[in-house]
């Protein structure tokens, strides 16, 4: 009898243990970073995956993993694409700095 695939995402908690979750921004940080990830992944010229699906794919991740979506390997915020303008650009700047802070603090606390 074949063994079916297991979706590991349902076994990975979206939330960090307290007080880490709250200290790193809680639900507002989850929403901001997932929104900016979707904005970046889905340019106005179109993308094969819809904005909402990109948002949801990021939203299931813990804050520490979400932060990495917006960071360079050295921990600095990734450059903001030119197609993000106005409010989307402002959100991206804010989310980049938040992601960098989350990554630094998570490293200091020994979180992954």
CORKAVEN-V371681 format. One record per helix or strand. SS is the DSSP state (H for helix, E for strand). FROM is the first residue (numbers start at 1). TO is the last residue. If there is no record, write none. Layout:
SS/FROM/TO ; SS/FROM/TO
This chain:
H/8/11 ; H/20/23 ; H/26/41 ; H/51/59 ; H/63/69 ; E/71/71 ; E/77/77 ; H/86/109
